[in-house]
Amino acid sequence: MSLLTGRTALVTGAGRGIGRATALALAKAGADVILLARSRDQLSSVADEVRSLGRTASTVAADLSSLKDLDRTRRALKQVEGVDIVINNAATITPMGTTTSIEMDDVLSAMILNVVAVTALNSALLPHMLQQGWGRIVNVSSGLAGRPADFVGGNTYVTTKAGLEAHTINLAAEVERTGVTANVYRPGIVDTGMQAWIREQDPQRIGEALHERFVSLHEEGNLIAPEQSADALLRHLGSEATGQVWTVASAPAGT
Ligand SMILES: NC(=O)c1ccc[n+]([C@@H]2O[C@H](COP(=O)([O-])OP(=O)(O)OC[C@H]3O[C@@H](n4cnc5c(N)ncnc54)[C@H](OP(=O)(O)O)[C@@H]3O)[C@@H](O)[C@H]2O)c1
């Protein structure tokens, strides 16, 4: 029996990519899963996969970049019997391009999805975790948060991920010694739709050097599978560590 057996986990962005792989890894470890994203068909397909592993799955279709949907989601989650683990994974890499070319509405949407939604969900789920003296909060960031100059053309993305990391480390200090941990996870360079989307962009719009770098990463086989990243996240989740920035490489060895 694992530490996660019988726990309930909410995974945002669970319809595909790292979120889907993490939801399935949690189910394999014995957790019931609540899957959140916008695409109902993808959520429903992942829910079927979770159920085939013998665990309960429910779905929440919501756009976390919309304050209205976010409020509705927070209210719905407060009615749920108890979420013990939250993996805040949903994010957008848009808008991309020079700072003079991007639309401020897109910047605002990204800030809401990548930072505000995480804060809002954590705030809604924390009371139950604190009351029971056990909870796990993982906020999925990016290695780029630690080296923002490496992602020229993605100013909003690195800004939101740096903010997300500050939120996480500060929250971990706030809830220290309560049994609730909060950690950042940098998932590595992962073969998902997000990576494919960057490769599909017009090089002139997002920057030729940046585009070439992402194409090369793919061509040279430097992307890891979502399952590999999710496994590393699950190995970290078994620890009592809090206030840390986890990476794939720093994950404890598997059994
Ligand atoms: N892939 C990488 O190399 C890489 C590297 C570093 C960090 N990351 C981080 O890892 C996380 C997952 O990335 P990924 O590569 O797996 O991305 P992905 O393949 O693009 O999947 C993103 C997930 O988030 C959901 N999502 C997007 N916008 C949403 C919204 N407005 N409301 C609710 N859900 C939304 C998507 O579903 P819908 O579109 O159906 O809503 C999807 O399920 C992100 O935080 C990303 O920043 C990824």
The ligand as a MOL file (V3000), in Angstrom:
LIG
                    3D

  0  0  0     0  0            999 V3000
M  V30 BEGIN CTAB
M  V30 COUNTS 48 52 0 0 0
M  V30 BEGIN ATOM
M  V30 1 N 6.1150 20.1020 -22.3150 0
M  V30 2 C 7.2200 20.6570 -21.8310 0
M  V30 3 O 8.3270 20.4890 -22.3850 0
M  V30 4 C 7.1570 21.4820 -20.5770 0
M  V30 5 C 8.3520 22.0280 -20.0980 0
M  V30 6 C 8.3350 22.7820 -18.9440 0
M  V30 7 C 7.1400 22.9820 -18.2750 0
M  V30 8 N 5.9750 22.4470 -18.7660 0 CHG=1
M  V30 9 C 4.7550 22.6800 -17.9950 0
M  V30 10 O 4.0820 21.4580 -17.8110 0
M  V30 11 C 2.6600 21.6750 -17.7160 0
M  V30 12 C 1.9180 20.7860 -18.6920 0
M  V30 13 O 2.4170 21.0330 -19.9850 0
M  V30 14 P 2.1290 20.0690 -21.2330 0
M  V30 15 O 3.3320 20.1640 -22.0830 0
M  V30 16 O 1.6220 18.7560 -20.7800 0 CHG=-1
M  V30 17 O 0.9710 20.9260 -21.9420 0
M  V30 18 P -0.1560 20.5100 -22.9870 0
M  V30 19 O 0.1860 19.2600 -23.6820 0
M  V30 20 O -0.3850 21.7360 -23.7860 0
M  V30 21 O -1.4220 20.2360 -22.0400 0
M  V30 22 C -1.9540 21.2980 -21.3100 0
M  V30 23 C -3.1600 20.8410 -20.5130 0
M  V30 24 O -3.7030 22.0040 -19.8510 0
M  V30 25 C -5.0650 22.1900 -20.2460 0
M  V30 26 N -5.3750 23.6030 -20.3400 0
M  V30 27 C -4.8190 24.5070 -21.1810 0
M  V30 28 N -5.4300 25.6810 -21.0520 0
M  V30 29 C -6.3900 25.5240 -20.0930 0
M  V30 30 C -7.3740 26.3850 -19.5520 0
M  V30 31 N -7.5100 27.6500 -19.9750 0
M  V30 32 N -8.1910 25.9020 -18.5770 0
M  V30 33 C -8.0760 24.6110 -18.1710 0
M  V30 34 N -7.1740 23.7400 -18.6650 0
M  V30 35 C -6.3490 24.2010 -19.6290 0
M  V30 36 C -5.1490 21.5020 -21.6120 0
M  V30 37 O -6.4700 21.0670 -21.9250 0
M  V30 38 P -7.5350 21.9570 -22.7240 0
M  V30 39 O -6.8200 22.6170 -23.8600 0
M  V30 40 O -8.5480 20.9470 -23.1330 0
M  V30 41 O -8.0600 22.9260 -21.7190 0
M  V30 42 C -4.2510 20.2820 -21.3990 0
M  V30 43 O -4.9670 19.2590 -20.7390 0
M  V30 44 C 2.4700 23.1720 -17.9590 0
M  V30 45 O 2.4010 23.8230 -16.7030 0
M  V30 46 C 3.7460 23.5910 -18.6760 0
M  V30 47 O 4.0560 24.9470 -18.4960 0
M  V30 48 C 5.9560 21.7090 -19.9090 0
M  V30 END ATOM
M  V30 BEGIN BOND
M  V30 1 1 1 2
M  V30 2 2 2 3
M  V30 3 1 2 4
M  V30 4 1 4 5
M  V30 5 2 4 48
M  V30 6 2 5 6
M  V30 7 1 6 7
M  V30 8 2 7 8
M  V30 9 1 8 9
M  V30 10 1 8 48
M  V30 11 1 9 10
M  V30 12 1 9 46
M  V30 13 1 10 11
M  V30 14 1 11 12
M  V30 15 1 11 44
M  V30 16 1 12 13
M  V30 17 1 13 14
M  V30 18 2 14 15
M  V30 19 1 14 16
M  V30 20 1 14 17
M  V30 21 1 17 18
M  V30 22 2 18 19
M  V30 23 1 18 20
M  V30 24 1 18 21
M  V30 25 1 21 22
M  V30 26 1 22 23
M  V30 27 1 23 24
M  V30 28 1 23 42
M  V30 29 1 24 25
M  V30 30 1 25 26
M  V30 31 1 25 36
M  V30 32 1 26 27
M  V30 33 1 26 35
M  V30 34 2 27 28
M  V30 35 1 28 29
M  V30 36 1 29 30
M  V30 37 2 29 35
M  V30 38 1 30 31
M  V30 39 2 30 32
M  V30 40 1 32 33
M  V30 41 2 33 34
M  V30 42 1 34 35
M  V30 43 1 36 37
M  V30 44 1 36 42
M  V30 45 1 37 38
M  V30 46 2 38 39
M  V30 47 1 38 40
M  V30 48 1 38 41
M  V30 49 1 42 43
M  V30 50 1 44 45
M  V30 51 1 44 46
M  V30 52 1 46 47
M  V30 END BOND
M  V30 END CTAB
M  END
